[in-house]
Amino acid sequence: MNAPVRLRPEIAALPPYRQGKQASPDAFKLSSNENPFEPLPAVVEALHGALHVNRYPDASAAELRGVLAARFGVEIDEVHVGAGSVSILSQLLLAVAQPGDEVVYAWRSFEAYPGLVTVAGANSAQVPLDTDGRHDLQTMAKAVTDRTRAVIVCSPNNPTGEIVTTAEFEAFMSAVPETVLVILDEAYAEFVTDEAAVDGQSLTERHPNLVILRTFSKAYGLAGLRVGYAVGPAYVLDAARSTAIPLSVTEPGLRAAVVSLEHEDELLERVGRITMLRDQVRQALVDQGWKVPRAFGNFVWLPTGEHTAHAAEVFARHGLVVRAFAPEGIRVSIGESSSVDKLLAAAQELVRSI
Ligand SMILES: Cc1ncc(COP(=O)(O)O)c(C=O)c1O
């Protein structure tokens, strides 16, 4: 088609967003790291009570921010709520980066990072993961230049599943100038079972340049309602708030998040079931002969390399929709327990041919 509108060239060059394939009714959707459990009855009830959709939501998200501030032991202005943590990440990048600036992050990591950096007008400086799928924080610190405005650290890393340790993160924070914003993306924090892992909650108010990102999409099972939050210095979060599209967090989302925190024990019991299944799946894959990185999110990573497209087809034949990142590997979410036999059968078939 004739395309007369003058687009920003770097935006026109971005691959258009395509959501992970929708699963056919009889397939398991293990491609978006979603929570397989249905919402809690209390959440469904709260949603019914939040249906005054002729009114705008509370733009300040005061109730949810108040609850989160109390949990983290911070002031309410040190908490920010967004329509998913990914939108807060976008706001933070818009707040710090101008054309010509750089944002450092590990690669491969969360697939949204490159696009969000480009949209903010900045350039990506990607630092390869090490051979175990872990962040190489020493090299990342060295990649910081005068042009660097932000560094994103993802722990556990999507898609490899490995964590950054507290010791590694502390060393990294002391090596990075305080003028550079560090964003610790902890979307999968609740699934972490390694005590050595960095925990943003213990770091808030210790660094004037650190913001942690968390979400209700994964452990709390509210992906469809789009609620995430940030904890960090008020002056940084005020800047993020200034770039935000007002009123984009909805009242049902806010209500569901507050009620989820009130019923956290039930949700964390589910998280425990998912992490147990994850550990069993990873061990079974290792036993099959796969070199699977340690998995601390709600997913496992299969390094299928040049066979990635073929591997995704094999999974599809077994009734599983997975996320393929050719030519590196396949990320498989830990979903319904009834999907595990199919997952292991597909992996067993593949390990013989790869
Ligand atoms: C590392 C990471 N950060 C952020 C997000 C986005 O989460 P949200 O649904 O809160 O926008 C995801 C979702 O897959 C993720 O994997």
The ligand as a MOL file (V3000), in Angstrom:
LIG
                    3D

  0  0  0     0  0            999 V3000
M  V30 BEGIN CTAB
M  V30 COUNTS 16 16 0 0 0
M  V30 BEGIN ATOM
M  V30 1 C 10.8590 -9.2590 32.8570 0
M  V30 2 C 9.4900 -8.7110 32.6550 0
M  V30 3 N 9.2320 -7.4620 33.0270 0
M  V30 4 C 8.0120 -6.9370 32.8740 0
M  V30 5 C 6.9950 -7.6590 32.3160 0
M  V30 6 C 5.6760 -6.9810 32.0870 0
M  V30 7 O 4.7850 -7.2100 33.0550 0
M  V30 8 P 3.4390 -6.3560 33.1490 0
M  V30 9 O 2.3550 -7.3070 32.8140 0
M  V30 10 O 3.4280 -5.9090 34.5760 0
M  V30 11 O 3.5400 -5.2080 32.2240 0
M  V30 12 C 7.2050 -8.9630 31.9160 0
M  V30 13 C 6.1100 -9.7370 31.2970 0
M  V30 14 O 6.2790 -10.7290 30.6710 0
M  V30 15 C 8.4940 -9.4990 32.0890 0
M  V30 16 O 8.7690 -10.7460 31.6910 0
M  V30 END ATOM
M  V30 BEGIN BOND
M  V30 1 1 1 2
M  V30 2 1 2 3
M  V30 3 2 2 15
M  V30 4 2 3 4
M  V30 5 1 4 5
M  V30 6 1 5 6
M  V30 7 2 5 12
M  V30 8 1 6 7
M  V30 9 1 7 8
M  V30 10 2 8 9
M  V30 11 1 8 10
M  V30 12 1 8 11
M  V30 13 1 12 13
M  V30 14 1 12 15
M  V30 15 2 13 14
M  V30 16 1 15 16
M  V30 END BOND
M  V30 END CTAB
M  END
